[in-house]
């Protein structure tokens, strides 16, 4: 997203696709990914520590550490979506924006429009409709968690800036 101008310089006629997902679901995904990464890193460290008892310190970079909270994740989402929207507006008909939730609601319609934008065929080789098998339960996953729902209500202003209202 933030390096798109460089890519546009290298590929001036390329089209761009922006997929936007509900900010709370994105923030939660970032926090969960961080927790998994830290657990994995801790286990890896423990195993290496056992192998190298005399090696007191094992260095390494753990990406995503700063995304320890939902607020940090939503702030990052906010920055990316705002930047993406600037690109979409500037690119006009060379940009395609879709909401993840629309993809889940109407996968065939959404994927057909995306395929046409990308000048791709819109039929599958086995005759199944485009989007068959998409997990529709991922739409607004935050609603199944009271903590995430409360977080969404608390940060409604940020969500509303990008078209997501409670």
C-alpha positions as CSV (number, residue, x, y, z in Angstrom):
1,X,0.0,0.0,0.0
2,X,2.6,2.5,1.0
3,X,5.0,1.4,-1.7
4,X,2.4,1.5,-4.5
5,X,3.9,4.6,-6.1
6,X,7.2,2.8,-6.7
7,X,5.3,-0.2,-8.2
8,X,3.3,2.2,-10.4
9,X,6.6,3.7,-11.7
10,X,7.9,0.2,-12.6
11,X,4.5,-0.9,-14.0
12,X,2.7,2.2,-15.2
13,X,-0.3,0.5,-16.9
14,X,-0.9,-2.0,-14.1
15,X,-4.3,-2.2,-12.4
16,X,-4.6,-2.2,-8.7
17,X,-7.0,-4.1,-6.4
18,X,-7.8,-3.0,-2.9
19,X,-9.6,-5.5,-0.6
20,X,-11.0,-3.8,2.5
21,X,-12.1,-5.9,5.5
22,X,-13.8,-4.8,8.7
23,X,-11.2,-3.1,10.9
24,X,-12.0,-5.0,14.1
25,X,-11.6,-8.3,12.3
26,X,-8.3,-7.1,10.9
27,X,-7.1,-5.8,14.3
28,X,-8.1,-9.1,16.0
29,X,-6.3,-11.1,13.3
30,X,-3.1,-9.0,13.8
31,X,-3.2,-9.6,17.6
32,X,-3.9,-13.3,17.2
33,X,-1.1,-13.6,14.7
34,X,1.3,-11.8,17.0
35,X,0.4,-14.1,19.9
36,X,1.0,-17.2,17.7
37,X,4.3,-15.8,16.5
38,X,5.5,-15.1,20.0
39,X,4.4,-18.5,21.2
40,X,6.2,-20.1,18.3
41,X,9.3,-18.0,18.8
42,X,9.3,-18.9,22.5
43,X,9.1,-22.6,21.8
44,X,11.8,-22.3,19.1
45,X,14.0,-20.4,21.6
46,X,13.4,-23.0,24.3
47,X,14.5,-25.8,21.9
48,X,17.5,-23.9,20.7
49,X,18.4,-23.0,24.3
50,X,18.4,-26.7,25.2
51,X,20.6,-27.4,22.3
52,X,23.1,-24.6,23.1
53,X,23.2,-24.5,26.8
54,X,26.3,-22.3,26.7
55,X,24.9,-19.8,24.4
56,X,23.4,-17.2,26.7
57,X,21.6,-15.1,24.1
58,X,19.9,-15.9,20.8
59,X,19.0,-12.8,18.9
60,X,16.3,-12.4,16.3
61,X,13.7,-10.1,15.0
62,X,10.1,-10.8,15.9
63,X,7.8,-8.9,13.5
64,X,4.5,-7.5,14.7
65,X,5.5,-7.1,18.3
66,X,4.1,-3.5,18.3
67,X,0.6,-4.9,17.5
68,X,0.0,-6.2,21.0
69,X,-3.4,-4.4,21.3
70,X,-6.6,-4.1,19.3
71,X,-6.2,-0.4,19.4
72,X,-2.7,-0.6,17.7
73,X,-4.1,-3.0,15.1
74,X,-7.1,-0.8,14.3
75,X,-4.8,2.3,14.1
76,X,-2.6,0.4,11.6
77,X,-5.7,-0.6,9.6
78,X,-7.0,3.0,9.6
79,X,-3.7,4.2,8.2
80,X,-3.6,1.5,5.5
81,X,-7.2,1.9,4.4
82,X,-6.8,5.7,4.2
83,X,-3.7,5.4,2.1
84,X,-5.4,2.8,-0.1
85,X,-8.4,5.0,-0.6
86,X,-6.1,7.8,-1.8
87,X,-4.7,5.4,-4.4
88,X,-8.1,4.1,-5.5
89,X,-9.3,7.7,-5.9
90,X,-6.2,8.7,-7.9
91,X,-6.2,5.7,-10.1
92,X,-9.9,5.9,-11.2
93,X,-10.8,3.1,-13.5
94,X,-7.4,1.4,-13.1
95,X,-8.4,0.6,-9.5
96,X,-10.9,-1.9,-8.2
97,X,-12.0,-1.8,-4.6
98,X,-14.0,-4.5,-2.9
99,X,-15.2,-5.2,0.6
100,X,-14.3,-8.6,2.0
101,X,-17.8,-8.7,3.4
102,X,-19.3,-8.2,0.0
103,X,-17.2,-11.1,-1.3
104,X,-18.6,-13.3,1.4
105,X,-22.2,-12.2,0.8
106,X,-22.1,-12.5,-3.0
107,X,-19.0,-14.4,-4.0
108,X,-20.0,-15.2,-7.6
109,X,-21.0,-11.6,-8.4
110,X,-18.0,-10.1,-6.6
111,X,-15.4,-12.5,-8.2
112,X,-17.0,-12.1,-11.6
113,X,-16.6,-8.3,-11.4
114,X,-13.0,-8.7,-10.1
115,X,-12.2,-11.2,-12.9
116,X,-13.6,-8.8,-15.5
117,X,-11.6,-5.9,-14.1
118,X,-8.5,-8.1,-14.4
119,X,-9.4,-9.3,-17.9
120,X,-9.6,-12.9,-16.7
121,X,-12.1,-15.6,-17.6
122,X,-15.1,-15.9,-15.4
123,X,-15.8,-19.6,-15.6
124,X,-14.3,-22.4,-13.7
125,X,-12.8,-25.5,-15.3
126,X,-15.1,-27.9,-13.3
127,X,-18.3,-26.0,-13.8
128,X,-18.7,-24.8,-10.3
129,X,-19.6,-21.1,-9.8
130,X,-16.8,-18.7,-8.9
131,X,-16.5,-18.4,-5.1
132,X,-17.9,-21.9,-4.4
133,X,-16.5,-23.0,-1.1
134,X,-15.8,-19.5,0.4
135,X,-16.2,-19.5,4.2
136,X,-19.1,-17.1,4.7
137,X,-18.8,-17.4,8.5
138,X,-15.7,-15.1,8.4
139,X,-18.0,-12.1,7.7
140,X,-18.1,-9.8,10.7
141,X,-16.5,-12.5,12.9
142,X,-16.0,-9.9,15.6
143,X,-19.8,-10.0,16.3
144,X,-19.5,-13.5,17.9
145,X,-17.1,-12.1,20.6
146,X,-18.5,-9.7,23.2
147,X,-15.1,-8.1,23.8
148,X,-14.6,-7.4,20.1
149,X,-18.1,-6.1,19.8
150,X,-17.6,-3.7,22.7
151,X,-14.2,-2.6,21.1
152,X,-16.1,-1.9,17.8
153,X,-18.6,0.3,19.6
154,X,-15.8,2.1,21.4
155,X,-13.9,2.8,18.1
156,X,-17.0,3.4,16.0
157,X,-15.6,6.7,14.8
158,X,-12.6,5.1,13.2
159,X,-14.6,2.4,11.6
160,X,-17.2,4.9,10.3
161,X,-14.4,6.9,8.5
162,X,-14.1,3.9,6.2
163,X,-17.7,2.9,5.8
164,X,-18.1,0.5,8.7
165,X,-20.9,1.4,11.0
166,X,-22.2,-0.6,14.0
